[in-house]
């Protein structure tokens, strides 16, 4: 790991610690979030190769499955990446284009793609505006830290220091916003949200059959038209 990349990771880890110590702040919607039938928010973001991409380009010509990951050091995101490898062919067969949105910058996103064999684009929402516009909240400790020691759930500094050091030794440090919950959305060719799935806890993965069926229903309708 070169020194510049290590600096980027260290900065992201410091961001994680600051948000962790503060605790979740966005746990309730202040306005009604986007839902099925609404126009999908569109954003221009850098992808993991440093290219500017718009979300709408992924639903031009057919439906898109947009996966909002948690942070790149999260076990839940790693598990979702592993599941995606097994599911990707079925989504492609159903006519869907898959794109991931993550918190990390392009360099870390590129490393994440290499480490987890991700072949679809990763867009980098470092400001987290897209997360917010798609109505993705932060989770409570019970939604994010379940299964960990009570001292960690209570954000005890010493216990947190121990956990951070352990994760750093494992090569997957905590980074970015520690409380962000993931979500998955299907947007049709007209830019209308057809499925809005917001995780209720860290590993609340959607049943892939729901995603496949939604994509199939959209591509079948488009073919009939």
C-alpha positions in Angstrom: 0.0 0.0 0.0 1.6 3.3 -1.1 1.8 6.2 1.3 -0.8 8.3 -0.5 -3.3 5.5 -0.5 -2.6 4.9 3.1 -3.3 8.5 3.9 -6.6 8.3 2.1 -7.6 5.2 4.1 -6.4 6.9 7.3 -8.6 9.9 6.6 -11.6 7.7 5.9 -10.9 5.8 9.1 -10.8 9.1 11.1 -14.1 10.1 9.5 -15.6 6.7 10.7 -14.4 7.3 14.3 -15.8 10.8 14.4 -19.2 9.7 13.2 -19.1 6.6 15.5 -18.3 8.7 18.6 -21.0 11.2 17.7 -23.7 8.5 17.2 -26.4 8.4 14.5 -28.1 11.7 13.7 -30.4 10.9 10.7 -32.7 8.2 12.1 -36.0 9.7 11.0 -37.3 11.1 7.7 -38.1 14.8 7.9 -39.8 14.7 4.5 -41.5 11.8 2.7 -38.7 9.8 1.0 -38.9 8.8 -2.7 -41.0 5.7 -3.2 -42.5 3.5 -5.9 -43.9 5.7 -8.7 -41.6 8.7 -8.0 -39.0 10.0 -10.4 -35.6 8.6 -9.4 -33.1 11.3 -8.2 -30.3 11.6 -10.7 -26.7 12.4 -9.9 -23.4 12.8 -11.7 -20.7 11.0 -9.7 -17.2 9.7 -10.4 -16.9 5.9 -10.9 -14.2 3.7 -9.5 -12.1 4.4 -12.7 -12.4 8.2 -12.2 -14.9 8.7 -15.0 -17.9 11.0 -14.5 -21.1 9.0 -14.8 -24.8 9.9 -14.3 -27.1 7.5 -12.6 -29.7 7.9 -15.4 -27.3 6.4 -18.0 -27.8 3.1 -16.3 -31.6 3.1 -16.8 -31.5 4.4 -20.3 -32.6 1.6 -22.6 -33.8 -0.7 -19.8 -34.2 -1.0 -16.0 -31.4 -0.4 -13.5 -30.7 -2.1 -10.2 -29.0 0.5 -7.9 -27.3 -0.9 -4.8 -26.3 1.5 -2.1 -23.6 -0.1 0.0 -22.6 0.7 3.5 -18.9 1.5 4.0 -16.2 -0.5 2.3 -14.9 -1.9 5.6 -18.3 -3.3 6.6 -18.8 -7.1 6.7 -22.3 -6.6 5.4 -21.1 -4.9 2.2 -18.5 -7.6 1.7 -21.3 -10.3 2.1 -23.4 -8.4 -0.4 -20.6 -8.2 -2.9 -20.1 -12.0 -2.6 -23.9 -12.6 -3.1 -23.9 -10.2 -6.1 -21.3 -12.4 -7.9 -23.8 -15.3 -7.7 -26.8 -13.2 -8.6 -25.4 -10.9 -11.4 -26.0 -13.3 -14.3 -29.7 -13.6 -13.3 -30.1 -9.9 -13.2 -28.4 -9.6 -16.6 -30.7 -12.3 -18.0 -33.7 -10.4 -16.6 -32.6 -7.3 -18.6 -31.3 -5.2 -15.7 -28.2 -3.1 -15.5 -26.5 -3.2 -12.1 -24.6 -0.3 -10.5 -23.2 0.1 -7.0 -23.1 3.4 -5.1 -20.6 3.7 -2.3 -19.3 6.3 0.1 -15.6 5.9 -0.8 -13.5 7.9 -3.3 -12.5 6.4 -6.7 -9.2 5.0 -5.5 -10.6 3.1 -2.6 -13.6 2.0 -4.7 -11.2 0.6 -7.3 -9.3 -1.4 -4.7 -12.6 -2.6 -3.3 -13.7 -3.8 -6.8 -10.4 -5.7 -7.3 -10.5 -7.3 -3.8 -14.1 -8.5 -4.2 -14.3 -9.3 -7.9 -16.9 -6.7 -8.6 -17.4 -6.2 -12.3 -20.2 -3.6 -12.4 -19.4 0.1 -11.9 -19.1 1.6 -8.5 -20.1 5.2 -8.2 -18.6 7.3 -5.5 -21.0 9.4 -3.5 -18.4 11.0 -1.1 -20.8 13.8 -0.1 -23.6 11.2 0.5 -26.2 13.4 -1.3 -27.5 10.5 -3.3 -27.9 8.4 -0.1 -29.9 11.2 1.4 -32.0 11.9 -1.7 -32.9 8.2 -1.9 -34.2 8.3 1.7 -31.5 6.1 3.2 -31.2 6.8 7.0 -28.6 6.0 9.6 -29.2 3.1 11.8 -29.3 2.8 15.6 -26.6 0.8 17.4 -29.2 -2.1 17.6 -29.4 -2.1 13.8 -25.7 -1.8 13.1 -23.8 -3.2 16.1 -25.8 -6.2 17.0 -23.7 -9.2 18.0 -20.9 -7.0 19.3 -19.9 -6.5 22.9 -22.1 -4.2 25.0 -19.2 -1.9 25.6 -18.9 -1.3 21.8 -22.7 -0.9 21.4 -22.4 1.8 24.2 -19.5 3.3 22.3 -17.0 2.9 25.1 -13.7 4.5 23.9 -11.4 1.8 25.1 -13.6 -1.0 23.6 -13.8 0.9 20.4 -10.1 1.4 20.2 -9.6 -2.4 20.6 -12.1 -3.1 17.9 -10.6 -0.5 15.5 -7.1 -2.0 16.0 -8.4 -5.5 15.4 -10.1 -4.5 12.1 -7.0 -2.6 11.0 -4.9 -5.8 11.5 -7.5 -7.7 9.4 -6.9 -5.3 6.6 -10.4 -4.0 6.5 -10.5 -0.9 8.6 -13.7 0.9 9.5 -14.1 3.9 7.1 -16.6 6.7 6.2 -20.0 7.0 7.9 -20.3 4.3 10.5 -24.1 4.4 10.8 -25.3 4.5 7.2 -27.9 1.9 6.3 -27.9 0.4 2.8 -30.7 0.2 0.2 -31.5 -1.2 -3.2 -33.7 0.4 -5.9 -35.0 -0.6 -9.3 -35.6 2.2 -11.7 -37.4 1.7 -15.1 -36.4 3.1 -18.5 -38.6 6.1 -17.9 -36.6 6.9 -14.7 -39.5 5.9 -12.4 -38.8 3.9 -9.2 -40.4 0.5 -9.4 -38.9 -1.0 -6.2 -37.5 0.8 -3.1 -35.9 -1.5 -0.6 -34.3 0.1 2.5 -32.4 -2.2 4.9 -33.8 -2.3 8.4 -30.5 -3.6 9.7 -27.0 -4.1 8.5 -27.5 -7.6 6.8 -31.1 -7.2 5.8 -30.5 -8.5 2.3 -33.4 -8.5 -0.1 -34.5 -11.9 -1.6 -33.0 -11.9 -5.1 -36.2 -13.4 -6.5 -37.9 -10.1 -5.7 -35.3 -8.2 -7.7 -35.4 -10.7 -10.6 -39.2 -10.7 -10.8 -39.3 -6.9 -10.8 -36.7 -6.7 -13.5 -38.5 -9.4 -15.6 -41.8 -7.6 -15.3 -40.3 -4.4 -16.6 -38.4 -5.9 -19.5 -41.4 -8.1 -20.5 -43.7 -5.0 -20.5 -41.1 -3.0 -22.5 -40.9 -5.8 -25.1 -44.7 -5.9 -25.4 -44.9 -2.2 -26.0 
